[in-house]
Amino acid sequence: MSGGFGGRMVGVTDHERRHVLIPKNLVLDELRKAGRSEHVEHALQELPEKIDHNEHAALLEKFGLDPGKLAEKAAERELEA
């Protein structure tokens, strides 16, 4: 949901604009849960330990994952810790 209007992001919440760092283990767990084990090895090699859901969005989508949903899960785990 992006689109500029007068320099502002339209339809994007503050949470979505914030850079959320997702632990690589969360990505690997989600790939396994989704039955995408063929992507696990590639993710291990291509992703850093902490993944910025904005910066690495295209790579996460390549693995069939939704960066926004991963960011939400990472934020929930952070709150629970």
Stockholm file with secondary structure:
# STOCKHOLM 1.0

chainA/1-81         MSGGFGGRMVGVTDHERRHVLIPKNLVLDELRKAGRSEHVEHALQELPEKIDHNEHAALLEKFGLDPGKLAEKAAERELEA
#=GR chainA/1-81 SS CCCEETTEETTCCHHHHSCCEEEHHHHHHHHHHTTCHHHHHHHHHHSCSEEETTTTHHHHHHTTCCHHHHHHHHHHHHHHC
#=GC SS_cons        CCCEETTEETTCCHHHHSCCEEEHHHHHHHHHHTTCHHHHHHHHHHSCSEEETTTTHHHHHHTTCCHHHHHHHHHHHHHHC
//
